[in-house]
Amino acid sequence: MTYPHVRVAGSPRHRGRRYGEQAADRVVRSIAVYKESFAVRWGLEWSTARRIGQQYLDSVEAFAPAAVEEMSGIAEGAGVDFVDVLALNCRTEIGAYGAAAADGRFGRTDGCTSLTLRGATVLSDSEPAPIVVAQNWDWLAATRDTVVVVEADCDDRPAYVTFVEAGLLAKAGFNAAGLAVATNFLLSTDDVRGVGVPYHVLLSVLLSCRNLAQAYRALQRLPRVSSANLMLAHRDGGAVDIEAAPGGFETLYLTFPDAGVLTHTNHFCAVEQFADLSLLAVPDSPFRLDRVDRAMRGRSRWTLSEIQALLADHADYPTSVCTHSDPSVQPAAQEATVLSVVMDPRGVAWLADGNPCTTRYRELDYRGFFGGDADGRGAENVA
């Protein structure tokens, strides 16, 4: 299985339309996956999901109008209703609503393991990378039928690449300005109280930023309704982990690399001033974090194969760093590592299309694309 690449260019509306056209089958599949998942996990009808999504439209229009244009284009290109695409991009907020309505019956949700290494990391035969960002994205196993690699050459922002479910604006990725973004689900008692900018719209905004300070400013400016962890790194060597609780600038909690290392999974580490529902939703999170911390601390040099081996770790299987479906869970709720990615913010990524223990990483070289070669394509090699 190789996730399809979607190459788009131009204005937000035009990019969205081309995205929708190229990924139409997968956008339709994304809608079907969430219709089934919301119903099975929380008894939540899709009509209710659409209604919840619409509650966030005014905030998106006010703070990220280009996102509305792009979502409108996706809907047009894929031949689906705009509100369906909006609901996809609010799926984190809808899920939190569903769990609250089901008396906190979360089920395991959107687990991820992220790490940043600053120092001499040997990724290939070329010079060592000054900084590397990596992530395992663990989510519904069914979303493997929806993932796309979006490669966007933009009129209004730096070119970017994101590894994401079809129909959504962004997930983990990096851009031509040298900014890389990894992310982890978090959940607090303050989530989904009021209205703000949805999580996946926020990720799209971050991928439009040119440096860490601009990304931090964007997070300060955007009213957030969902918790999230954002791990940011720049090709110049700067890095920061930001635990973002709902609210404004006052609920952003920053952590900088310790001995060149940042790690994060799915619970709050920098702040303990409210009940951390993440630990209820993702109880394996502390154990995955301990596993990667113990493996990474005290080392000053890594190779690509060593990073990939850590991302394929099976301690505490099946809810391990490399997560596998639990056959005792009903199929619509089964979760697994959907993809694993290692990013050099200078413009190269290594992508495993599925569990990294069984899927070989592909090398995707975007240095030409990020350098302005809009007709080029990320060269794909097997690492």
Beta strands, then each sheet from edge to edge (+ up, - down):
strand 1: 5-10
strand 2: 112-122
strand 3: 129-140
strand 4: 147-154
strand 5: 160-165
strand 6: 172-175
strand 7: 179-185
strand 8: 228-234
strand 9: 239-244
strand 10: 252-255
strand 11: 261-264
strand 12: 301-303
strand 13: 335-344
strand 14: 348-352
strand 15: 362-365
strand 16: 379-382
sheet 1: 1+ 4+ 5- 6+ 7- 8+ 9- 10+
sheet 2: 11+ 2- 3+ 13- 14+ 15- 16+
sheet 3: 11+ 2- 12-
end
